[in-house]
């Protein structure tokens, strides 16, 4: 039986580990994942008989594949050369790269709920694209704030990511499927 002091110490150590992970969290994957989701929406082109379901599936599967590719690259690219893989390392890398997949969820959800908003398929596509761009800007702001960037750098990061997102919107406007 553990003493109350050892239980408190264990909880404090767990909180400290979580705080350390949050302090070193890298949200660039979220920016990347949002840009990827916006690109998927633009590149989806003509969808089949169930366009909303297909676009949701395309967003989620593409996010998953890119997340797995990044996990693989980190595990076998940089970590394997330095140390043997164990379960803890694999889970840590999966968690580090999670924002890539997480960024695909809001645009997919936007497509899924678009009928409730009275949107047609093209409206759903534009909604998902807008959500992805907003997500991209949001992830960049979160990343900048997390590292303690000045407000000037936060605004610069948000502006650059907004321009990148608007470039994707421009592609959507000029490339017709």
N, C-alpha and C positions, 0 to 999 in steps of 0.2 A: 504494500500500500504506500502510495506516495504521500509525502507530507504536503500540507497546504503551501508551504514556502516553495517546495520544488515544483508544484503545479503552477504557482504564480510565476516562477522563474521560467518555466517552460513556455507559458503563454507570452511572457515578455519577450523571450527569444524568438518565438514565432512572429509576433508583431514586428520585431526589429527586422527579421528576414523579409517580411512582406513590405515594410517601408523601404528597405534597401532595393528590392526588386522594382518598386514603383519609382524610386528615385533614379534608377538606371534604365527605366523603360524607354524604349525607342519607338516613337510613334511614326517614324518615317514609313513604316510598313502600311500604316493607315492611309497616308497620303498616296503612296504607290497603289494600294488596293482601290482607293476611290478613283484614281486616274484610270486604272485598269477597268473598273466597273463602267465608267463613262465611255471608255473606248469600246467595250463590249456592247453597250446600248447602241452606240453609233454604228458599229460594224454588224449588228444583228441583221440588218437588211430585211428582206422579206421573210416572214416567219410562216409556219404552216397553218394547220387547221385550228390550233390552240395557241395563238400568239402570246398571250399573257403567261400561260403556264410554261411555254417554251422559253420565253425571255427570263422568267424567274429561275428556271432550271439552268439556263445558260450562264446567268450571273453567278449562281451558287457553285456550279461545277467549275467554271473558270476560276473563281476565287479559290476554290479548294485545290485545284491543280497547281496554281501559282503558289499557294501557301505550302503545299507539299514540296514543290520544287525548291522553294527557299529553305525549308527545313532540311531537305536533303543536301543542298549546297553548303549550308552552315555545318551540318554534322560531318559530312564527308570531305568538305573542302578545307575548312579551317580547323576544326576540332580534332579530327582523326589523326592529323599529323602530330598533335601535341599530347593527346591522351586517349586512352581506351574509352569506348562508349559504354555508358551504363544507363539504366532506366532514368535516373534523375537528370542526367545530361540531356537525354532525348526529350523528356517532358519540359525541361527548361527552354530548349530551343523551340519546341512547339509553341510554348507560351510566348516567347519573344517574337515569333513570327505571326502570332494570332491576329494582329491588326490587319494583315493583308486580307484574310478571310472575313473578318468582322466588318470591314469596309464594304463588302458586297451585300451585306444584309439589309441596310436601309433602302438602297435602290430596288432590291428584290421585293422588299415589303411594300414599297411605293407602287410597284407594278401589281402586286397581289391585291392591294386595297383600292386600286384605281376605279374598278366598277362601282364601289360604294360612293365614290366622288362624282360619279356620272361621266367619267372619261372614256372615250373610245380608245382604241389601241394606240393611235398616234399620240393622244393626250397622255396615255400611260408611259409611252416612250419618253416624251418630253419631261414628264414628272420625274421619272427615274434618272434622267440625265441631270436635271436640276438638283435632285437630292444627292447625286454622286458629286457634283461640283461643290455644293455646300459642305458635304462631308469632307472633301479634299481640303477645303479652306479650314474647316474646323479641326481636322487632324493636324494641320500645319501650325495653327494657333496653339493647340494643346501641346505639341512638341516644343514649340518655342517657349511657352510659359514654363513647361516642366524643367527646362535647362536654365531658367532664370534670365532669359533674354530681355533686353530693354523693350519698352513699348514700341520704340522705333523699329527694332528688328522684328517684333511680333507683327506689326503692321506691314513691314516689307515682306515677310514670309507669307502672310495672308494675301497680299497683293500679287506676288509672283504666282502663287497657286491659283488665284482667281483668274489671272491671265492665261495660265496653262489650261484651266477648265474651260475658259471662253474660247480658246483655240479649238478644243474638242467640239464645243457647240458650233463653232464656225465650220468645222468639217461636216457636221450634221446638216447645216444649212446648205452647203455647197455640193455635197455628195448625195445624190438621190439614188435610191435602190429601186 
